[in-house]
Amino acid sequence: MLKAIIGRKIGTMQLFKDDGECVPVSVISAGPCVVTQIKAMGKDGYLAVQLGYDPIEMRKLSMHIRGHLSKAKRGGFRVLKEIRLLEKDALGGIEVGSEIRVGVLSDFKKVDVIGTSKGKGFQGVIKRHNFKGGKASHGSMFHRAPGSIGSGSDPSKVWKGQKLPGRMGGSRVTELNLDVVRIDEEKNLALVKGSIPGQTGSIVIVRKAIKGK
């Protein structure tokens, strides 16, 4: 059985358990997805399953994408993502054209959510790297600057990896070991405890936790 699915971040909310405990959850519209391609070790050099998500009319896609998706005979999709497999048996009889629904997550207690973090543009070292900063008063001329970034004589260079101002966010982020609070198979919803990467409406991949006990 495939242990991952593509979804879309809907937002956040609160759930109250029977004992009155309030649990913050993120709501994910997970699936349904369609298997559009299966990557084989002999042909492609690795094992993977390509999933299509968010249906769209075929006429709105480019010609080469139409030809690629025509093998599945399930129409077009806005999103195509690959799910890597460690062994061939992980397919569990899945073929091109098979449908993957949110029920694949019902047996998991913890999941990993992969998404793209919010882009925050060009930011300084205090916001980007959590620098402390200098004094705010008493004639201080050093407030939010990064400070010294290298010696002048030796080594006479800035070391690779030095934390400096730059573009922040907009990168691939994986939240590990999130508790699965509820799975609603009728509405294709997955509710996980805590926050997940990305803004509302962004695409995420939900998979079985690879580091969870």
Backbone bond lengths (Angstrom), bond angles and torsions (degrees), N, CA, C in turn:
res aa  C-N    CA-C-N  psi(-1)  N-CA   C-N-CA  omega(-1)  CA-C   N-CA-C  phi
1 M - - - 1.460 - - 1.520 109.92 -
2 L 1.326 115.62 134.66 1.454 120.38 177.34 1.521 109.61 -65.74
3 K 1.340 116.07 137.30 1.456 121.00 -173.07 1.525 112.48 -110.02
4 A 1.332 116.72 30.69 1.464 120.23 179.61 1.516 109.40 -155.55
5 I 1.332 115.81 161.37 1.460 121.50 -179.78 1.520 108.39 -155.98
6 I 1.331 116.38 154.39 1.462 122.24 176.98 1.522 108.72 -93.86
7 G 1.320 116.43 144.06 1.456 120.57 178.91 1.512 111.77 -149.81
8 R 1.318 114.62 -174.46 1.462 121.54 179.62 1.522 108.62 -132.83
9 K 1.326 116.39 134.46 1.461 120.92 179.29 1.526 109.64 -71.09
10 I 1.341 115.84 122.24 1.462 121.20 -179.80 1.524 111.04 -92.07
11 G 1.329 117.10 -38.85 1.458 120.81 -179.02 1.511 110.87 154.38
12 T 1.325 116.17 -162.19 1.463 122.04 -179.33 1.524 109.69 -125.50
13 M 1.325 115.53 156.68 1.452 121.48 179.02 1.525 109.02 -159.97
14 Q 1.334 116.40 -176.41 1.453 121.90 177.95 1.521 109.94 -121.60
15 L 1.335 114.75 143.32 1.452 121.12 173.96 1.527 108.88 -122.18
16 F 1.318 115.79 144.33 1.460 120.65 177.88 1.523 109.36 -111.44
17 K 1.331 115.95 123.73 1.453 120.97 178.09 1.529 110.32 -75.91
18 D 1.321 115.44 174.13 1.466 120.69 -179.16 1.526 112.32 -62.88
19 D 1.343 116.62 -29.46 1.461 120.10 179.99 1.525 112.62 -86.42
20 G 1.341 117.19 3.67 1.454 121.06 177.48 1.517 114.72 93.20
21 E 1.322 118.41 -3.03 1.464 121.17 179.88 1.523 109.91 -69.13
22 C 1.330 115.87 134.87 1.466 122.30 178.51 1.521 109.19 -93.81
23 V 1.336 116.38 125.82 1.463 121.45 -177.33 1.527 108.90 -117.89
24 P 1.344 118.30 119.92 1.470 120.31 174.34 1.525 109.87 -77.12
25 V 1.326 117.40 130.42 1.452 121.12 -176.77 1.528 110.40 -132.01
26 S 1.323 114.75 154.97 1.464 122.28 171.12 1.519 108.01 -105.92
27 V 1.332 116.25 134.93 1.461 121.91 -177.26 1.523 108.45 -99.44
28 I 1.339 116.04 127.50 1.461 122.57 -179.12 1.518 108.88 -122.66
29 S 1.326 116.56 126.62 1.458 121.14 171.86 1.528 107.12 -85.31
30 A 1.333 116.57 98.08 1.462 122.25 -171.54 1.524 110.36 -101.96
31 G 1.333 115.82 114.72 1.450 120.56 177.02 1.524 112.11 75.07
32 P 1.348 115.99 -170.24 1.469 125.34 -4.72 1.527 112.54 -70.41
33 C 1.324 115.25 147.08 1.454 122.57 178.67 1.529 109.68 -115.97
34 V 1.305 116.82 157.91 1.464 122.73 179.73 1.520 108.68 -122.94
35 V 1.325 116.82 135.01 1.459 121.79 176.64 1.522 108.30 -73.45
36 T 1.328 117.62 113.72 1.461 122.36 -178.20 1.525 113.03 -100.13
37 Q 1.341 117.44 -17.70 1.463 120.43 179.22 1.521 109.46 -164.08
38 I 1.325 116.29 146.88 1.460 122.63 174.95 1.523 108.29 -120.30
39 K 1.329 117.24 118.53 1.448 122.29 179.77 1.532 109.15 -86.60
40 A 1.324 116.76 128.18 1.459 122.24 -177.46 1.517 110.40 -108.15
41 M 1.320 116.15 152.85 1.461 121.33 -178.11 1.522 111.34 -64.01
42 G 1.329 117.16 -41.79 1.458 119.77 -177.05 1.514 113.58 -67.96
43 K 1.329 117.70 -36.91 1.459 121.86 -176.00 1.513 112.85 -91.18
44 D 1.342 116.40 -43.82 1.467 120.75 -173.30 1.519 113.91 -105.83
45 G 1.343 117.67 -13.23 1.455 120.37 179.02 1.519 114.46 88.56
46 Y 1.327 118.29 -1.18 1.465 121.25 177.50 1.525 107.94 -159.58
47 L 1.326 115.58 165.01 1.458 121.62 -179.82 1.527 109.64 -102.74
48 A 1.320 116.05 130.19 1.459 120.20 178.82 1.517 109.28 -164.03
49 V 1.320 114.69 160.16 1.463 122.41 175.23 1.522 107.99 -122.81
50 Q 1.323 116.32 127.77 1.459 120.68 176.83 1.524 109.15 -94.73
51 L 1.337 116.06 126.66 1.457 122.04 -178.76 1.522 110.20 -111.13
52 G 1.329 114.95 142.80 1.451 121.42 174.29 1.519 110.05 -107.47
53 Y 1.335 116.29 138.12 1.469 120.98 -177.11 1.522 109.61 -139.02
54 D 1.311 116.57 149.66 1.460 124.57 178.94 1.532 110.82 68.27
55 P 1.339 117.55 86.46 1.472 121.56 -176.15 1.521 112.75 -59.46
56 I 1.323 114.30 148.99 1.455 122.37 177.94 1.521 107.94 -150.23
57 E 1.325 117.09 155.51 1.458 120.38 179.63 1.530 110.34 -66.15
58 M 1.319 115.84 139.13 1.467 121.13 -177.75 1.529 112.03 -61.31
59 R 1.337 117.04 -32.41 1.466 119.77 -176.65 1.521 112.40 -66.22
60 K 1.348 117.48 -16.79 1.459 121.09 -179.85 1.527 112.29 -88.37
61 L 1.332 117.44 -0.79 1.457 121.95 -178.86 1.519 110.43 -103.93
62 S 1.324 115.38 160.87 1.457 120.13 178.15 1.529 110.12 -70.96
63 M 1.315 116.42 163.32 1.464 121.32 -174.46 1.524 112.03 -62.75
64 H 1.331 118.09 -42.52 1.466 118.98 -176.77 1.527 111.38 -70.91
65 I 1.330 117.79 -30.22 1.461 119.71 175.43 1.531 110.27 -71.17
66 R 1.336 116.88 -37.53 1.466 119.51 176.07 1.525 110.94 -59.51
67 G 1.331 115.98 -45.64 1.462 119.43 179.72 1.516 112.13 -62.67
68 H 1.331 115.83 -37.61 1.465 119.85 179.66 1.526 111.07 -66.75
69 L 1.339 117.37 -43.37 1.451 121.25 -176.48 1.524 113.24 -80.24
70 S 1.323 117.30 -15.09 1.464 119.58 -178.54 1.522 112.08 -65.25
71 K 1.339 118.22 -22.36 1.462 120.92 -179.55 1.524 111.28 -68.18
72 A 1.335 116.80 -31.35 1.455 119.85 179.46 1.525 112.15 -79.78
73 K 1.347 117.16 -23.29 1.460 122.77 178.20 1.530 111.91 58.30
74 R 1.339 115.54 38.73 1.468 119.76 -179.62 1.526 111.60 -126.53
75 G 1.328 118.39 15.51 1.449 121.26 179.58 1.520 112.43 87.74
76 G 1.346 115.70 -169.66 1.456 121.05 -177.32 1.518 112.65 -97.17
77 F 1.341 114.78 164.28 1.465 121.20 -179.20 1.522 109.23 -142.02
78 R 1.328 115.05 142.62 1.456 120.17 177.77 1.526 111.97 -74.52
79 V 1.317 116.83 -32.60 1.463 121.40 -173.39 1.527 109.57 -119.57
80 L 1.325 116.46 130.73 1.459 123.12 173.45 1.520 108.12 -125.95
81 K 1.326 116.81 123.87 1.460 122.00 -179.34 1.523 109.49 -134.02
82 E 1.342 115.35 148.40 1.455 120.80 177.00 1.527 110.41 -102.28
83 I 1.319 115.28 139.18 1.460 122.81 174.85 1.516 107.43 -113.80
84 R 1.322 117.16 114.70 1.455 120.74 -178.58 1.521 110.98 -71.59
85 L 1.333 115.82 144.32 1.458 122.69 178.20 1.521 108.88 -118.86
86 L 1.327 115.46 145.14 1.461 120.31 179.63 1.519 112.23 -90.71
87 E 1.323 116.74 -25.11 1.456 120.26 -179.08 1.526 109.09 -148.72
88 K 1.317 115.23 155.05 1.457 120.74 -175.92 1.518 112.01 -65.54
89 D 1.333 117.20 -31.59 1.460 121.18 -178.30 1.526 112.22 -65.59
90 A 1.343 117.43 -14.94 1.465 120.54 -178.66 1.529 111.94 -67.44
91 L 1.328 117.82 -17.34 1.453 120.66 179.49 1.526 111.40 -65.52
92 G 1.319 116.83 -38.89 1.464 119.98 177.61 1.513 113.54 61.42
93 G 1.342 117.73 38.20 1.463 120.76 178.76 1.507 114.64 84.06
94 I 1.330 118.62 6.59 1.465 121.51 179.22 1.526 109.91 -71.75
95 E 1.323 116.27 135.46 1.454 122.40 179.51 1.526 109.78 -125.72
96 V 1.339 115.04 169.93 1.464 120.01 176.52 1.524 108.92 -62.99
97 G 1.332 116.28 128.65 1.454 121.52 -176.48 1.515 113.50 100.19
98 S 1.339 117.85 -10.20 1.462 120.69 179.19 1.524 110.35 -69.00
99 E 1.321 116.04 149.76 1.467 121.51 179.88 1.520 110.17 -102.36
100 I 1.331 116.14 134.29 1.456 123.16 178.46 1.520 108.01 -112.23
101 R 1.321 116.32 123.58 1.458 121.69 -178.03 1.526 110.70 -114.19
102 V 1.326 115.84 171.89 1.464 120.91 -174.06 1.527 111.88 -65.31
103 G 1.318 117.87 -14.45 1.453 121.21 179.08 1.515 113.92 -61.15
104 V 1.350 118.12 -18.27 1.464 120.16 179.28 1.529 111.30 -65.82
105 L 1.350 117.28 -17.27 1.463 120.76 -179.42 1.519 112.60 -93.64
106 S 1.326 118.03 -5.05 1.459 120.84 -172.67 1.526 113.17 -67.12
107 D 1.333 117.79 -22.35 1.462 120.57 -178.48 1.523 112.98 -90.70
108 F 1.326 117.50 -1.45 1.460 120.73 -175.59 1.523 110.20 -102.29
109 K 1.324 115.90 137.62 1.461 120.83 175.08 1.529 111.57 -89.59
110 K 1.338 116.59 -28.29 1.458 121.18 179.47 1.526 109.76 -133.52
111 V 1.323 115.88 146.23 1.458 121.44 -179.75 1.525 109.76 -136.22
112 D 1.325 115.38 161.49 1.459 123.05 170.12 1.524 107.92 -107.45
113 V 1.319 116.68 139.22 1.468 121.82 178.64 1.521 108.38 -118.37
114 I 1.337 115.82 123.68 1.467 122.60 -178.32 1.517 108.68 -110.11
115 G 1.318 116.74 128.33 1.455 120.77 179.08 1.515 111.24 -154.05
116 T 1.320 116.17 -175.90 1.461 123.25 178.28 1.519 108.72 -106.57
117 S 1.325 116.38 122.11 1.462 121.01 -176.98 1.526 111.39 -66.82
118 K 1.319 115.93 159.47 1.458 121.18 179.34 1.530 110.45 -64.25
119 G 1.319 117.06 134.33 1.453 121.01 176.72 1.522 110.65 -78.66
120 K 1.335 116.83 129.32 1.464 121.62 -177.40 1.522 112.47 -115.24
121 G 1.334 117.41 6.57 1.451 120.21 176.78 1.524 112.79 74.00
122 F 1.332 116.38 -160.41 1.459 122.62 -178.94 1.523 109.34 -78.74
123 Q 1.337 116.29 121.50 1.459 121.20 -177.45 1.526 110.64 -130.10
124 G 1.348 114.65 157.14 1.459 120.40 179.07 1.517 111.75 -81.48
125 V 1.335 115.01 -179.85 1.463 119.53 -174.14 1.529 112.62 -71.91
126 I 1.325 118.64 -24.86 1.465 119.70 -179.26 1.525 110.46 -69.39
127 K 1.305 117.61 -44.94 1.458 120.04 178.87 1.528 111.51 -79.27
128 R 1.338 116.78 -38.05 1.464 120.31 -174.21 1.517 112.62 -76.85
129 H 1.341 117.51 -38.76 1.459 121.05 -174.59 1.524 113.28 -123.50
130 N 1.329 117.76 9.15 1.463 122.05 177.55 1.528 113.11 61.87
131 F 1.353 117.13 37.66 1.459 120.00 174.84 1.528 109.51 -67.31
132 K 1.334 115.22 153.27 1.461 120.41 -178.00 1.517 112.04 -75.35
133 G 1.321 118.28 -40.93 1.455 121.80 -176.42 1.512 112.12 88.63
134 G 1.319 116.48 171.64 1.456 121.12 -177.98 1.515 112.36 -94.82
135 K 1.318 115.97 -171.89 1.461 121.55 179.91 1.526 110.53 -65.46
136 A 1.318 115.49 151.72 1.465 120.35 -177.74 1.524 112.89 -98.08
137 S 1.337 118.03 -8.95 1.460 120.03 -174.85 1.525 110.36 -146.57
138 H 1.342 116.59 -165.76 1.470 124.51 177.75 1.521 112.06 58.57
139 G 1.330 115.43 40.67 1.452 120.53 174.76 1.510 114.74 74.35
140 S 1.314 117.45 14.81 1.466 119.99 -179.94 1.521 110.42 -65.94
141 M 1.334 115.52 136.17 1.466 121.16 176.22 1.535 110.52 -107.55
142 F 1.319 115.65 14.39 1.462 120.02 -176.07 1.534 107.91 -131.20
143 H 1.320 116.48 103.24 1.469 120.22 -175.01 1.536 112.53 -113.50
144 R 1.327 115.81 -65.05 1.467 119.71 -174.26 1.529 112.63 -122.47
145 A 1.312 116.78 17.07 1.469 120.96 -179.94 1.530 110.66 -79.66
146 P 1.322 118.20 157.13 1.479 120.61 -179.37 1.518 113.79 -73.42
147 G 1.320 118.41 -21.23 1.458 120.19 -177.93 1.514 112.15 87.20
148 S 1.317 116.51 -162.15 1.460 121.31 -177.98 1.527 110.12 -66.10
149 I 1.330 115.55 135.91 1.466 119.86 -179.66 1.528 111.48 -119.13
150 G 1.337 118.12 8.31 1.456 119.75 178.07 1.514 111.66 165.43
151 S 1.320 117.38 151.77 1.467 122.40 178.68 1.521 110.42 -74.86
152 G 1.359 114.95 154.63 1.453 119.37 -177.19 1.516 113.46 -80.70
153 S 1.337 117.74 -41.33 1.467 120.13 -175.66 1.531 112.04 -91.67
154 D 1.313 116.47 -46.00 1.466 120.15 -179.78 1.523 108.57 -138.49
155 P 1.329 121.05 117.73 1.473 127.81 15.21 1.521 114.25 -93.56
156 S 1.325 118.70 4.53 1.477 122.43 178.42 1.529 112.08 60.74
157 K 1.294 115.78 36.66 1.464 119.19 177.06 1.529 108.56 -162.24
158 V 1.299 115.37 167.45 1.461 121.83 173.54 1.522 107.81 -96.62
159 W 1.320 116.33 125.21 1.465 120.58 -177.05 1.524 111.28 -64.78
160 K 1.300 115.33 144.16 1.462 121.44 176.75 1.530 109.17 -62.89
161 G 1.334 116.00 134.61 1.454 120.63 -178.83 1.516 114.36 91.41
162 Q 1.342 117.32 2.34 1.463 120.80 178.83 1.535 110.29 -59.58
163 K 1.319 116.79 132.81 1.461 121.37 -178.86 1.519 110.01 -74.84
164 L 1.327 116.10 117.04 1.462 122.67 -175.97 1.522 109.53 -137.40
165 P 1.339 117.03 169.87 1.470 118.62 173.86 1.518 111.17 -62.42
166 G 1.329 115.91 155.05 1.459 120.19 179.59 1.512 111.09 170.36
167 R 1.325 114.94 -172.22 1.461 120.45 -179.39 1.520 110.03 -70.02
168 M 1.316 115.36 135.34 1.459 121.60 -175.69 1.519 109.95 -121.02
169 G 1.318 116.86 137.60 1.455 122.04 177.83 1.516 112.17 83.73
170 G 1.329 115.27 -172.13 1.461 120.47 179.97 1.515 113.07 69.61
171 S 1.320 118.06 26.58 1.462 121.68 -178.07 1.527 110.24 -122.91
172 R 1.313 115.64 163.87 1.468 121.46 -179.46 1.526 109.60 -71.32
173 V 1.330 116.01 127.82 1.459 122.54 -178.13 1.522 108.65 -130.00
174 T 1.330 116.24 139.05 1.461 121.45 177.64 1.517 109.41 -120.77
175 E 1.329 115.97 119.56 1.465 121.58 174.28 1.524 107.68 -92.49
176 L 1.339 116.67 121.71 1.451 121.93 -173.31 1.529 111.68 -96.82
177 N 1.328 115.15 149.16 1.467 123.71 168.74 1.528 113.69 54.39
178 L 1.324 116.66 53.17 1.461 121.21 174.62 1.528 109.25 -89.94
179 D 1.316 116.55 134.39 1.462 120.95 -179.11 1.530 110.95 -71.47
180 V 1.324 115.83 134.80 1.469 121.11 174.07 1.520 108.24 -83.45
181 V 1.321 116.66 113.67 1.461 121.55 -177.07 1.522 111.47 -87.07
182 R 1.341 116.65 -43.19 1.463 119.47 -177.48 1.526 109.91 -157.47
183 I 1.333 116.57 145.48 1.458 123.94 174.14 1.526 108.14 -122.72
184 D 1.332 117.15 121.59 1.458 122.61 178.09 1.525 107.92 -110.74
185 E 1.331 115.86 98.53 1.465 120.16 -176.03 1.525 112.42 -71.89
186 E 1.330 118.57 -26.67 1.457 120.57 179.73 1.529 111.65 -69.59
187 K 1.334 116.53 -38.02 1.464 120.86 -178.46 1.523 112.71 -101.97
188 N 1.347 117.33 3.93 1.468 122.38 -179.94 1.532 111.69 57.09
189 L 1.327 116.17 46.68 1.457 121.30 -178.62 1.519 110.80 -117.85
190 A 1.316 115.46 142.33 1.461 122.76 173.07 1.522 107.79 -125.36
191 L 1.323 116.61 127.24 1.460 122.18 179.61 1.522 108.56 -110.66
192 V 1.338 116.05 119.62 1.462 121.20 -179.12 1.519 109.03 -118.74
193 K 1.306 116.53 148.16 1.457 121.95 -176.84 1.524 110.33 -74.78
194 G 1.325 115.90 134.83 1.462 121.05 176.59 1.509 112.70 91.90
195 S 1.324 114.71 -169.04 1.461 121.64 -177.23 1.520 111.02 -96.91
196 I 1.329 115.86 158.11 1.459 122.10 177.74 1.525 108.50 -129.47
197 P 1.338 118.18 159.33 1.470 120.51 -176.59 1.523 112.44 -66.52
198 G 1.328 115.13 154.82 1.451 121.48 171.43 1.517 114.14 95.67
199 Q 1.325 114.75 168.57 1.446 121.57 178.18 1.524 109.63 -92.65
200 T 1.304 116.11 169.74 1.455 121.20 179.40 1.524 110.34 -60.27
201 G 1.325 115.68 129.16 1.457 121.01 -178.77 1.510 114.58 95.19
202 S 1.330 118.14 -5.01 1.459 120.50 -178.38 1.528 110.72 -79.71
203 I 1.328 115.63 157.87 1.459 122.69 -178.12 1.531 109.66 -84.60
204 V 1.327 115.92 136.42 1.458 121.68 177.95 1.530 109.28 -133.75
205 I 1.318 115.70 159.47 1.454 122.68 172.76 1.518 107.98 -115.23
206 V 1.309 116.15 127.58 1.468 121.87 178.94 1.524 107.47 -110.03
207 R 1.327 116.59 124.25 1.456 121.21 -178.51 1.525 110.05 -134.47
208 K 1.319 115.89 164.71 1.452 120.88 174.75 1.514 109.50 -62.36
209 A 1.344 117.39 137.90 1.459 121.35 -178.34 1.525 110.20 -61.46
210 I 1.325 116.44 125.33 1.458 120.22 -176.37 1.537 111.52 -88.95
211 K 1.345 117.09 -14.88 1.453 120.15 179.51 1.526 112.64 -115.51
212 G 1.325 116.12 0.15 1.456 119.26 -179.00 1.507 112.29 -74.61
213 K 1.338 116.59 148.59 1.452 121.40 179.43 1.526 109.40 -79.78
